[in-house]
Amino acid sequence: MFDIYYLILVVPTLLLSLWAQFKVKSTFAKYSKIQSARGITGTDAAAILLRSNNISNVKVEAVKGSLTDHYSPSDRKLRLSEPVYGSASISAIGVAAHEAGHAIQHATRWAPLVMRSTLVPVANIGSSFGPWLAIAGLILSFPILITIGIFLFSGSVLFYLVTLPVEFNASNRAIAILRENNILDETELKGVKKVLDAAALTYIASALTAIASLLRLILLSRRRR
């Protein structure tokens, strides 16, 4: 019973996640070999985007690793990975601009980002305990435990769903500002879009995996009853 739902619902989304990870790495690697005509680095691009939105309290700094780029709202730091920080490649500019997009969202208190930040503790608890409580309830034939587990995991699924518009918007902001400031030409922007689209696919795959996992738990609980 467990394997049937897992194989039908969850496994396909896990395979999509693996393909998405491969896609983002290969696309990033491809456009890392193409340098921008103006020689602007990822750090430069992030600084331009922040400055164009009158954001002066965000520090751009390097962080170890590859594809470890992120914006930290708690300490207002935009951290760029080693292949992005000092590189003038299309990939570097795209990733740096995307993370700057998150900083802009934070500065303007964009509602979906605020909601996602609020859901972080809920998502952590839900993903860590929800599925296990639901499965324990199924094994022990304890309906209330199943309900609690599904309810907790639903909070985690909601986090993944809210993440999608946050990520899409950050990429859209990045491309729009790169175009407005003539940082890249249209051919280079197409490369940036491919890099960011590949990255977006990983978030879509994660959301689908979460939804499939939740649906699996619901179907198992209904079949058990």
Legacy VTK file of the C-alpha trace (Angstrom):
# vtk DataFile Version 3.0
C-alpha trace
ASCII
DATASET POLYDATA
POINTS 225 float
0.000 0.000 0.000
2.822 2.390 0.878
4.832 1.521 -2.222
1.932 1.914 -4.661
1.235 5.541 -3.781
4.919 6.325 -3.404
5.754 4.902 -6.821
2.816 6.530 -8.584
2.932 9.959 -6.949
6.305 10.679 -5.377
8.880 8.875 -7.508
8.056 10.814 -10.725
8.524 14.133 -8.913
11.804 12.943 -7.417
13.013 12.046 -10.910
11.958 15.515 -12.076
13.972 17.008 -9.200
17.069 15.093 -10.268
16.633 16.250 -13.850
16.099 19.838 -12.666
19.327 19.743 -10.650
21.204 18.437 -13.676
19.601 21.116 -15.854
20.532 24.015 -13.588
24.127 22.814 -13.202
24.637 22.221 -16.925
22.990 25.527 -17.909
25.001 27.441 -15.326
28.201 25.787 -16.558
27.368 26.584 -20.195
26.820 30.300 -19.621
29.698 30.534 -17.176
31.926 30.202 -20.227
30.334 33.224 -21.925
31.634 36.568 -20.694
29.545 39.737 -20.742
30.521 42.302 -23.356
30.868 45.072 -20.747
32.934 42.915 -18.400
30.589 43.525 -15.446
30.980 40.990 -12.638
28.299 39.390 -10.516
29.249 41.719 -7.674
28.965 44.740 -9.966
25.549 43.642 -11.203
24.226 43.134 -7.658
25.525 46.563 -6.636
23.883 48.236 -9.645
20.511 46.621 -8.910
20.669 47.596 -5.246
21.738 51.140 -6.058
19.000 51.547 -8.671
16.470 50.805 -5.927
18.123 53.114 -3.367
19.208 50.207 -1.169
22.403 51.105 0.687
22.194 48.909 3.784
22.794 45.548 2.083
26.354 44.223 2.015
27.514 42.021 -0.867
30.034 39.399 0.198
31.554 36.138 -1.039
30.554 32.724 0.271
32.269 29.391 -0.304
30.882 26.756 -2.628
29.078 26.671 -5.958
25.429 27.687 -6.387
25.323 28.627 -2.704
24.209 32.163 -3.531
21.501 33.620 -1.285
20.158 36.762 0.321
19.899 36.795 4.118
17.115 39.137 5.292
18.105 38.788 8.967
21.511 40.449 8.558
20.893 42.129 5.182
23.732 40.378 3.392
23.752 39.252 -0.201
26.139 36.310 -0.408
27.552 35.267 -3.780
29.307 31.973 -4.393
32.880 31.747 -5.665
31.919 31.200 -9.351
29.644 34.267 -9.204
31.271 36.878 -6.963
34.169 37.942 -9.182
33.081 36.459 -12.495
31.913 38.503 -15.482
30.023 35.591 -17.045
26.381 35.650 -18.098
25.606 33.035 -15.435
27.270 35.069 -12.689
25.410 38.249 -13.578
22.087 36.429 -13.780
22.436 34.688 -10.428
23.716 37.821 -8.675
20.879 39.900 -10.122
18.331 37.297 -8.997
19.598 37.438 -5.411
19.539 41.224 -5.568
15.910 40.835 -6.610
15.255 39.166 -3.246
16.937 42.074 -1.463
14.632 44.453 -3.330
11.618 42.356 -2.332
12.737 42.580 1.283
13.326 46.323 1.138
9.828 46.894 -0.285
8.246 44.349 2.069
6.779 42.472 -0.875
3.852 40.487 0.551
4.694 36.960 -0.734
8.249 37.259 0.634
6.912 38.391 4.008
4.529 35.425 3.985
7.312 32.994 3.104
9.506 34.322 5.908
6.611 33.880 8.331
6.127 30.295 7.164
9.759 29.228 7.675
9.304 27.846 11.236
6.010 26.230 10.233
7.671 24.609 7.223
10.608 23.343 9.292
8.329 21.712 11.859
5.947 20.382 9.235
8.613 18.778 7.048
10.477 17.312 10.031
7.566 15.853 11.991
4.429 15.889 9.813
5.064 12.816 7.625
6.417 10.760 10.526
3.429 11.529 12.739
1.025 10.654 9.923
2.787 7.365 9.189
2.957 6.521 12.899
-0.779 7.177 13.089
-1.370 4.852 10.155
0.697 2.074 11.708
-0.898 2.474 15.138
-4.411 3.072 13.742
-4.535 6.390 15.591
-6.642 8.790 13.431
-5.908 11.946 15.443
-2.171 11.416 14.941
-2.719 11.038 11.201
-4.708 14.273 11.094
-2.076 16.200 13.066
0.700 14.888 10.822
-1.126 15.839 7.624
-1.991 19.258 9.043
1.640 19.960 9.969
2.946 18.803 6.615
0.375 21.002 4.855
2.185 24.009 6.317
5.380 22.822 4.668
3.593 22.375 1.330
2.196 25.900 1.610
5.750 27.191 2.062
6.833 25.528 -1.180
3.861 27.011 -3.028
4.520 30.533 -1.738
8.186 30.145 -2.715
7.276 29.901 -6.404
5.998 33.470 -6.929
8.854 34.772 -4.753
11.457 33.147 -6.991
9.712 34.032 -10.260
9.345 37.653 -9.197
13.019 37.934 -8.176
14.048 36.696 -11.630
11.626 39.030 -13.406
12.914 41.986 -11.400
16.495 41.003 -12.208
15.936 40.793 -15.965
13.926 44.032 -16.061
16.577 46.045 -14.207
19.438 44.520 -16.209
17.616 45.634 -19.361
16.708 49.094 -18.054
20.295 49.829 -17.047
21.759 48.428 -20.283
23.957 46.055 -18.304
23.433 43.307 -20.873
22.220 43.286 -24.456
19.202 41.250 -25.559
21.289 38.238 -26.615
22.991 38.157 -23.231
19.642 38.573 -21.469
18.362 35.468 -23.250
21.244 33.559 -21.661
20.399 34.986 -18.244
16.770 33.943 -18.694
17.807 30.376 -19.524
19.953 30.199 -16.387
17.163 31.567 -14.186
14.505 29.389 -15.840
16.611 26.322 -15.121
16.931 27.399 -11.494
13.164 27.977 -11.300
12.589 24.408 -12.418
14.209 23.141 -9.214
11.651 25.088 -7.160
8.787 23.765 -9.273
10.061 20.196 -8.802
10.339 20.698 -5.039
6.786 22.028 -4.859
5.454 19.103 -6.899
7.297 16.632 -4.670
5.786 18.224 -1.576
2.281 18.177 -3.079
2.673 14.547 -4.184
3.888 13.549 -0.725
0.942 15.278 0.939
-1.527 13.663 -1.461
0.055 10.284 -0.729
-0.486 10.739 3.011
-4.102 11.810 2.475
-4.829 8.810 0.230
-3.168 6.444 2.682
-5.225 7.824 5.545
-8.489 7.503 3.594
-7.679 3.980 2.499
-6.736 3.037 6.051
-10.058 4.304 7.347
LINES 1 226
225 0 1 2 3 4 5 6 7 8 9 10 11 12 13 14 15 16 17 18 19 20 21 22 23 24 25 26 27 28 29 30 31 32 33 34 35 36 37 38 39 40 41 42 43 44 45 46 47 48 49 50 51 52 53 54 55 56 57 58 59 60 61 62 63 64 65 66 67 68 69 70 71 72 73 74 75 76 77 78 79 80 81 82 83 84 85 86 87 88 89 90 91 92 93 94 95 96 97 98 99 100 101 102 103 104 105 106 107 108 109 110 111 112 113 114 115 116 117 118 119 120 121 122 123 124 125 126 127 128 129 130 131 132 133 134 135 136 137 138 139 140 141 142 143 144 145 146 147 148 149 150 151 152 153 154 155 156 157 158 159 160 161 162 163 164 165 166 167 168 169 170 171 172 173 174 175 176 177 178 179 180 181 182 183 184 185 186 187 188 189 190 191 192 193 194 195 196 197 198 199 200 201 202 203 204 205 206 207 208 209 210 211 212 213 214 215 216 217 218 219 220 221 222 223 224
